[in-house]
Amino acid sequence: MELLLLTKTGGILGPFATVLGWIINYIYIFLEKIGIPNIGLAIILFTLFVNLVLLPLTLKQQKSTKLSAVVNPEIQKIQAKYKGKKDELSMRRMQAETQAVYQKYGTSMTGGCLWVLIQMPILFALYQVIYHIPAYIEPVYELYQQIAEPMLSSPDGMATANALISDLGIRMVTEFDQTTFTIPKIIDMLYYVKSTGWDAVAQAFSGTPAVADAINTVVPQLKEINWFIGGLDIADTPMANGWWPGIMIPLLSGFTQWLSVKISTAQTQSQMNNNNQDNPMNGSMKMMNTIMPLFSVFICFSIQTGLGLYWIASAVFRTIISVIANKILDKKGIDAIIAESQAKAKKKAEKRGDKPS
């Protein structure tokens, strides 16, 4: 059963979702103007745009990863040196020596996580935008609105809509009542009507000519803009209309996630000598390479095709960007990266008024 939330994302993600929604809206409007209005293509271009915008953060994250590959072996030696020593003096010495290593390279223990944390609100908001397409793409909203308006004005529209929610397996936060039976909320419900469920909607409102006429006019247009390669419907789950070609969405999602993680960690694994079983990063990286793609395959069977398409496009673009970023940083060299990191750390220390060590 599908869980419907509010039409637009609120809370801390709200501002991010609003900006991202504005972007995908104008991407779709551009596609509409050149004669190819398609939500799937808009999602792909949107994903590319966001990845390009995040490129500076990606480069910083890659730099942190390369620095970690140099720093971690020294940290591990310190940890091995004080292994089993739990007295206060040993703990203080280990902490001081560890901090000295980070200062030596101009980085910190949380340096690698910082850029990921900065990106997280953007990525979560992006997920919400893809999940609630009509709320952010105006032409799509307007199409659903043509059906929602006569439903709202129908005398028994609210009762019929509640019956449809149950019959079509759509789970909403609350049932429709006098305060929640609004056009945005009706559009929420309609967006989660699978392509195979429109006949049930038409049948339910067959006694309301205005709704029936709107459905007959709008649904063909919705199917056209939701159509993707092979006859998939962006708003459906991948195999809502049969296993082929829907099965390709979870399989491609899993493969591209695996490829992205493998390529992005390959160089780090080499530099950190992950063949060494004493390296604690060895097991976690192998686990990530296995669990994340499998999770992606599993979850893609139950989510909208559009969201699966976003995962695939995101993984592909992330892989390409990771390869390019690695080539740029390799050309620069690790010594230059360390020098830059040390210079930035020195400037920050000067601003704080720290005395040189």
C-alpha positions, 0 to 999 in steps of 0.5 A, a space after each residue: 500500500 502506498 503512503 500519501 503524505 502532504 502534497 509538498 514537503 515541509 519542515 527543514 527540507 521544505 526550502 530545499 524542496 522548493 528550490 529543487 522543485 522550481 528547477 525540475 518544473 522549468 526543465 519540464 516546461 522547457 521539454 514541453 516547449 520543444 515538443 517532448 513533455 516527458 516526466 522520465 526525461 525531466 527526472 534524468 535531466 534534473 538529476 544531471 543538473 543537481 549532480 553538476 551543482 553538487 560537483 564542488 562538494 563532490 570534489 571536496 569529498 574526494 579530496 577528503 577521501 584521498 587525504 584519509 587514505 594517507 592519514 588512516 594508516 598512521 592513525 591505525 599505527 597509533 591505535 595499535 601502539 596503545 591497543 589494550 591500554 585503558 589508563 588515563 595517561 595512555 588515552 591522553 597520549 593516544 588522543 594527542 598523537 592522533 590529533 598531531 597526525 590530523 594537524 600534520 595533514 591539515 584535516 580532521 576526524 570529521 573532515 570526510 563526513 562534513 561534505 556528506 552531511 552538507 549534501 544530505 538535506 539536498 539529497 533528501 529534498 530531491 527524493 521528496 520532489 521526485 516522490 511528489 511530482 505534481 506538487 512541483 511540476 506546474 503543467 502536471 499539477 494542472 492536468 490532475 487539477 482538471 479531474 480534481 476540481 469536478 471531484 471536489 464539487 461533486 456531492 458524493 465526491 468525498 465518500 467516493 474518493 475514500 472508497 477508492 482509497 481503500 479499493 486501490 490500496 492507497 494509504 493516506 495519513 487521514 481519510 478525506 473530511 470537510 477540511 482535507 477534501 481539497 484539490 491538492 489532497 485529491 491530486 495526491 490521491 490521483 497521482 498514486 492511482 496506477 495506470 491499471 487503476 484509472 478504470 476503477 476511478 472512471 467507474 466510481 465516478 460514472 454517475 458524475 459526467 463532469 468527472 467522467 469527461 475529465 478522466 476521458 480527456 486527461 488520462 490519455 495525456 497523463 499516460 503520454 507524459 508518464 510513458 518511458 522506454 518500453 512502455 513503463 509508466 513513471 507513476 507505477 511500480 516497475 512491474 505493475 503491467 508485467 515483469 518485462 521490461 519493468 524488471 530492468 528498473 530494479 536490476 539496473 538500479 542494483 548494478 549501477 549502485 554497485 558500479 558507483 560504489 566500486 569505482 568510487 572506492 577502488 582507488 581508496 582501497 588500493 591506497 589504504 591496502 585493504 588486502 590487510 585484514 587488520 584494516 577496519 575499513 576493509 570489512 565496511 567497504 566490502 559490506 557497502 559494496 554488497 548490501 547497498 546494491 541489494 537493498 536498491 534492487 529490493 526496494 525498487 520493486 515496490 517504489 514508483 518507476 520514477 524514483 527507480 529511474 532517479 536512482 539509476 540516473 543518479 548512480 550513473 552520473 555519480 560514477 562518471 563524475 567520480 571518475 573525472 574527479 579522480 583523474 583531476 585529483 590524480 593529475 594534481 597529486 597527493 602532495 599538492 592536495 596535502 599542501 592545500 589542506 595544510 594551507 587552509 588549516 593554517 588560515 583557519 587557525 590564524 583566524 581563530 587566533 591559535 598559536 603555531 604549534 
